[in-house]
């Protein structure tokens, strides 16, 4: 390396550190590790387990700290108190959407998930209202899920109790529920178009762009066909993958813990029986099953780091001043795996959601759908799907693993910011 290069690198380091000190002094950003020029703190993070890196940094810098992911500062919130104070107590100020380059390349920041400001508020209101009009949260959507659960059972019977990978079948069920809401129709599990559609959801939706003839010259409208297309795509991608992955991971955990499965089945026999399909009214009389489903979501920690937020204005947060537009990352793991709220959080234990009398116990720390202004609009739908699909499967089938339960691997495969179960097979034996 020649002298000129060394001098340039040295000057760059000094300039970067000087600018960082001035920025931190002006805005009083939270503390954090010293970043390197250009790349910031990237080398100090385990990109295969971001959540663990955040946990380690929080032990040094506290529950609110600053990282530089490149040249821009990002404030990280770790632990229930910091997350609650930001997303609930200061919900409006922390309701912005931070940059998500891969998603923005696909949908240009349109739609529900990545939009910001008035556009986001308008599209969110529209989405919630439309979903309610289509029956989400009402008995009509429950009937659709029950119907799809019956189709799911039929498809599982076709496996003839032979070993199978449940990924595809479990992906079809929640996707068909979304199809029934948006298209007012469902697809057969063998439909080539449907299977291709599911594949596209896994790989990233193709961009569709077409102006709405009433609206193509109205730049202020949030209801162009392009925006509505991306909004529908957001509902499909968020409403299909998360639920199907939770179902897949949940079945793996039930294979690992046959004693838990046996207790659920006993509760199903006692409350529902064999002569009718499960319904949502059953949930209040099935505290153990409800606790297991909550524990599955807590344990698997599907989205360890929530989608990036951003502050919508200059914010005084605790003893710090965070400038408008600053990126915010939320460690949902730190809440779902809080050791005081959930003793032995790395252990799968439905008791985390049961009181001493065996009644279901709610927890403010249960945030798999995030919280605050950016709370997932499909939370009620997902909760309904998980209860009805799990109970219907266990009402009709015994789950048979291919290996001894103690040898089943339940270690998540970390893929970017999502944790998914390892591939596995099982047998669905009709009861």
C-alpha positions in Angstrom: 0.0 0.0 0.0 1.6 3.3 -1.1 1.9 6.4 1.1 -0.9 8.3 -0.8 -3.4 5.5 -0.1 -2.5 5.4 3.6 -2.9 9.1 3.9 -6.3 9.1 2.1 -7.5 6.3 4.4 -6.2 8.1 7.4 -7.9 11.3 6.4 -11.1 9.5 5.7 -11.1 7.9 9.1 -10.5 11.2 10.8 -13.2 12.9 8.8 -15.7 10.2 9.5 -15.0 10.1 13.2 -15.2 13.9 13.3 -18.6 14.0 11.6 -19.9 11.2 13.8 -18.8 13.1 17.0 -20.5 16.3 15.7 -23.7 14.4 14.9 -23.8 12.6 18.2 -23.1 15.9 20.1 -25.8 17.8 18.2 -28.5 15.1 18.5 -27.2 13.2 21.5 -27.8 9.8 19.9 -27.6 6.7 22.1 -24.2 5.2 22.7 -22.8 2.4 20.6 -19.7 0.7 19.3 -17.2 2.8 17.3 -17.9 2.4 13.6 -15.4 2.0 10.8 -15.4 4.4 7.9 -17.8 3.7 5.1 -19.0 0.2 6.4 -19.8 1.3 9.9 -20.4 -1.5 12.4 -21.2 -4.3 9.8 -18.2 -6.3 10.7 -19.2 -6.3 14.4 -22.5 -8.1 13.6 -23.2 -11.8 13.0 -25.3 -11.5 9.9 -26.5 -15.1 10.4 -27.8 -14.2 13.8 -28.5 -10.5 14.1 -30.6 -10.9 17.1 -27.8 -12.5 19.1 -25.5 -9.7 18.1 -28.0 -7.1 19.4 -28.3 -9.0 22.6 -24.6 -8.9 23.2 -24.4 -5.2 22.3 -27.2 -4.4 24.7 -25.2 -5.9 27.6 -22.5 -3.3 26.9 -24.5 -0.2 25.8 -27.9 -0.8 27.4 -31.4 -1.3 25.9 -31.1 1.7 23.5 -27.9 1.9 21.4 -26.7 3.2 18.0 -25.2 1.3 15.2 -23.9 2.5 11.8 -25.0 0.3 9.0 -22.9 2.1 6.5 -22.8 5.8 6.9 -26.2 6.3 8.5 -26.9 5.8 12.2 -29.5 3.3 13.2 -31.0 3.2 16.7 -31.7 -0.3 18.1 -34.4 -0.9 20.8 -33.8 -4.0 22.9 -36.2 -5.3 25.6 -39.8 -4.8 26.4 -39.6 -1.5 28.2 -37.8 0.3 25.4 -40.0 -1.3 22.7 -43.2 -0.4 24.6 -42.0 3.2 25.2 -41.2 3.7 21.6 -43.9 1.8 19.7 -46.8 2.3 22.1 -46.2 5.4 24.2 -44.6 7.3 21.3 -46.4 5.3 18.6 -46.9 8.2 16.1 -43.3 9.4 16.3 -41.9 5.9 15.7 -44.5 4.9 13.0 -42.3 5.6 10.0 -41.0 2.8 7.8 -37.2 2.6 7.5 -35.5 1.6 4.3 -35.7 -2.0 3.1 -33.8 -2.0 -0.2 -34.8 -5.5 -1.5 -38.5 -4.8 -0.9 -38.3 -1.3 -2.4 -36.7 -2.7 -5.5 -39.7 -4.9 -6.0 -42.6 -2.6 -5.1 -41.0 0.9 -5.2 -42.1 1.7 -1.7 -45.8 1.4 -2.6 -48.4 -0.8 -1.0 -49.0 -1.4 2.7 -45.8 -2.7 4.2 -43.1 -0.2 2.9 -45.1 3.0 2.4 -44.8 6.0 4.6 -46.6 9.2 5.7 -50.2 9.9 4.5 -50.0 7.3 1.8 -49.3 4.6 4.4 -52.1 5.9 6.8 -54.6 6.0 3.9 -53.7 2.5 2.6 -53.7 1.0 6.1 -57.2 2.4 6.8 -58.4 1.2 3.4 -56.9 -2.3 4.0 -58.4 -2.7 7.5 -61.8 -1.5 6.3 -61.8 -3.7 3.2 -60.7 -6.8 5.2 -63.5 -6.2 7.7 -66.0 -5.8 4.8 -64.8 -9.1 3.4 -65.4 -10.8 6.7 -62.0 -10.8 8.6 -62.7 -10.9 12.3 -66.3 -12.1 11.6 -68.1 -15.4 11.5 -68.1 -15.4 7.7 -64.3 -15.6 7.5 -64.3 -18.3 10.2 -66.5 -20.4 7.9 -64.1 -19.9 5.1 -61.2 -21.1 7.2 -63.2 -24.1 8.5 -64.0 -25.0 4.9 -60.3 -24.7 3.9 -59.3 -26.8 6.9 -61.6 -29.6 5.5 -59.8 -29.3 2.2 -56.5 -29.5 4.0 -57.6 -32.7 5.8 -58.6 -34.2 2.4 -55.2 -33.4 1.0 -53.3 -34.8 4.0 -55.4 -38.0 3.7 -54.1 -38.4 0.1 -50.6 -38.9 1.6 -51.8 -42.3 2.8 -49.9 -42.0 6.0 -46.6 -42.1 4.0 -43.7 -39.9 4.8 -44.1 -36.4 3.4 -42.7 -32.9 3.5 -45.6 -30.8 4.7 -44.2 -27.5 3.3 -46.3 -27.3 0.1 -49.6 -28.5 1.5 -49.3 -26.2 4.5 -48.5 -23.3 2.2 -51.7 -23.8 0.1 -54.1 -23.6 3.0 -53.4 -20.0 4.3 -52.9 -18.8 0.7 -56.3 -20.1 -0.2 -57.9 -18.2 2.7 -56.4 -14.9 1.3 -57.6 -15.9 -2.2 -61.1 -16.4 -0.8 -61.0 -12.9 0.6 -59.5 -11.0 -2.4 -60.7 -13.2 -5.3 -63.8 -14.7 -3.6 -62.5 -18.0 -4.8 -60.0 -20.8 -3.9 -57.8 -23.1 -5.8 -57.2 -26.9 -5.8 -54.0 -27.9 -4.2 -52.8 -29.4 -7.5 -53.7 -26.4 -9.7 -50.6 -25.6 -11.7 -51.4 -21.8 -11.7 -51.8 -21.9 -7.9 -48.6 -23.8 -7.3 -46.8 -21.3 -9.6 -48.3 -18.5 -7.7 -47.1 -20.0 -4.4 -43.6 -20.3 -5.9 -43.7 -16.7 -6.9 -44.6 -15.7 -3.3 -41.5 -17.6 -2.2 -39.2 -16.0 -4.8 -40.6 -12.5 -4.8 -43.7 -11.2 -6.6 -43.4 -9.9 -10.1 -44.0 -6.2 -10.5 -47.3 -5.3 -12.1 -47.8 -1.8 -13.3 -50.8 -0.4 -14.9 -52.6 3.0 -14.3 -56.2 3.1 -13.4 -58.0 5.1 -16.2 -60.0 7.3 -13.7 -56.9 8.0 -11.7 -53.9 7.9 -14.0 -53.5 11.7 -14.0 -54.2 12.1 -10.3 -50.8 12.0 -8.7 -52.3 12.5 -5.2 -54.6 9.4 -5.2 -53.6 6.4 -3.2 -55.9 4.1 -5.1 -54.2 3.7 -8.4 -54.3 0.1 -9.7 -50.5 0.0 -9.2 -50.7 0.8 -5.5 -53.7 -1.5 -4.9 -51.8 -4.3 -6.7 -48.9 -4.0 -4.4 -51.2 -3.7 -1.4 -52.8 -7.0 -2.4 -49.3 -8.5 -2.9 -48.3 -7.4 0.6 -51.4 -9.2 2.0 -50.5 -12.4 0.1 -46.8 -12.4 1.0 -47.3 -11.5 4.7 -50.5 -13.6 5.1 -49.3 -16.7 3.5 -45.6 -17.2 4.3 -45.7 -16.3 8.0 -48.7 -18.5 8.8 -47.6 -21.5 6.8 -44.1 -21.3 8.3 -45.6 -21.1 11.8 -47.8 -24.2 11.0 -44.8 -26.1 9.7 -42.6 -25.2 12.6 -45.4 -25.9 15.0 -45.9 -29.5 13.7 -42.2 -30.1 14.1 -42.3 -29.0 17.7 -45.3 -31.2 18.3 -43.3 -34.2 16.9 -40.5 -33.3 19.2 -42.9 -33.1 22.2 -45.4 -36.0 21.9 -46.6 -35.3 25.5 -47.8 -31.9 24.5 -49.5 -33.3 21.4 -51.3 -35.9 23.7 -52.6 -33.1 26.0 -53.9 -31.2 23.0 -55.7 -34.2 21.6 -57.3 -34.9 25.0 -58.6 -31.4 25.1 -59.9 -31.7 21.5 -61.7 -34.9 22.4 -63.2 -33.4 25.6 -64.3 -30.1 24.1 -65.0 -30.7 20.4 -65.2 -34.5 19.9 -65.2 -36.1 16.5 -68.6 -35.2 15.2 -68.1 -31.6 14.3 -65.3 -29.2 13.1 -63.5 -26.9 15.5 -64.7 -23.4 15.8 -63.4 -20.2 17.4 -65.8 -20.5 20.3 -63.9 -23.6 21.4 -60.7 -21.6 22.1 -61.9 -20.2 25.4 -62.6 -23.7 26.6 -59.3 -25.0 25.4 -56.7 -23.1 27.5 -53.9 -25.7 26.9 -54.2 -25.7 23.2 -54.3 -21.9 23.2 -51.2 -21.8 25.3 -49.4 -24.2 23.0 -50.2 -22.1 19.9 -48.9 -19.0 21.7 -45.8 -20.8 22.9 -45.1 -22.0 19.3 -45.2 -18.4 18.1 -43.1 -17.2 21.0 -40.5 -20.0 20.8 -39.9 -19.9 17.1 -39.4 -16.2 17.1 -40.2 -16.1 13.3 -39.2 -12.5 12.7 -36.4 -11.8 15.2 -36.0 -8.2 14.0 -39.1 -6.3 13.0 -39.3 -4.5 9.7 -37.3 -1.3 10.0 -39.0 1.7 11.5 -38.1 5.4 11.3 -38.9 8.4 13.4 -41.3 10.8 11.7 -40.0 13.9 13.5 -37.2 14.9 15.9 -37.8 12.9 19.0 -36.6 13.2 22.6 -36.4 9.5 23.8 -35.2 9.0 27.3 -32.1 11.1 27.6 -31.4 11.2 23.9 -32.5 13.3 20.9 -33.1 11.3 17.7 -33.4 13.3 14.5 -36.3 12.9 12.0 -35.8 10.1 9.6 -33.4 8.1 11.8 -33.7 4.3 11.2 -35.0 2.3 14.1 -34.6 -1.5 14.5 -36.7 -3.4 17.0 -35.4 -6.7 18.6 -38.6 -8.7 18.9 -36.5 -11.6 20.2 -35.6 -9.6 23.3 -39.3 -9.3 24.1 -40.4 -12.8 23.2 -37.5 -14.4 25.0 -37.4 -12.2 28.0 -36.1 -14.3 30.9 -38.2 -12.6 33.6 -41.5 -12.9 31.7 -40.7 -16.4 30.3 -38.5 -18.4 32.6 -36.1 -20.6 30.5 -37.1 -18.8 27.3 -35.1 -21.2 25.1 -37.2 -24.1 26.3 -40.5 -24.9 24.6 -42.9 -24.8 27.4 -46.7 -24.1 27.1 -46.6 -23.3 30.8 -45.4 -19.9 29.8 -49.0 -19.0 29.0 -50.8 -20.9 31.8 -51.4 -19.9 35.4 -51.2 -22.2 38.4 -54.7 -23.3 37.8 -54.2 -24.2 34.2 -56.1 -21.2 32.8 -54.7 -19.3 29.8 -52.5 -16.4 30.9 -52.1 -13.4 28.6 -48.8 -11.6 28.3 -48.0 -8.1 27.2 -44.7 -9.5 26.0 -46.4 -11.6 23.3 -45.5 -9.5 20.2 -44.9 -11.9 17.2 -47.0 -9.5 15.1 -45.0 -6.5 16.4 -47.0 -3.7 18.2 -48.0 -0.1 17.9 -49.1 1.8 14.8 -47.3 -0.8 12.5 -49.0 -3.8 14.1 -49.7 -6.4 11.4 -53.2 -5.8 10.0 -53.7 -9.5 9.5 -53.2 -10.5 13.2 -56.8 -11.5 13.9 -56.9 -13.6 10.7 -53.6 -15.3 11.5 -54.7 -16.1 15.0 -57.9 -17.6 13.7 -56.1 -19.7 11.0 -53.5 -21.1 13.4 -56.2 -22.2 15.9 -58.5 -23.8 13.4 -55.8 -25.4 11.3 -53.9 -26.9 14.2 -57.0 -28.2 15.9 -58.4 -29.7 12.7 -55.2 -31.4 11.9 -54.9 -33.0 15.3 -58.6 -33.9 15.4 -58.1 -36.0 12.3 -54.5 -37.3 12.4 -51.8 -38.7 14.6 -48.4 -37.2 13.8 -45.8 -39.8 13.4 -42.1 -38.8 13.2 -39.6 -40.8 11.2 -37.0 -40.8 14.0 -37.1 -40.9 17.7 -38.5 -37.6 19.1 -35.3 -37.0 21.1 -33.3 -37.0 17.8 -35.5 -34.5 16.0 -33.7 -31.3 15.1 -35.7 -28.2 15.9 -32.8 -25.7 15.5 -34.0 -22.9 13.2 -32.5 -22.2 9.9 -31.7 -18.4 9.9 -32.5 -16.9 6.6 -31.8 -13.2 6.6 -34.1 -11.7 9.2 -36.5 -14.7 9.4 -36.1 -18.0 11.3 -37.5 -21.1 9.5 -37.6 -24.7 10.6 -35.2 -27.3 9.1 -36.6 -29.5 6.4 -38.3 -32.6 7.8 -40.8 -35.3 7.0 -43.6 -36.9 8.9 -46.6 -39.2 8.5 -50.2 -38.1 8.9 -51.9 -41.2 10.2 -55.8 -40.9 10.1 -57.5 -41.4 13.5 
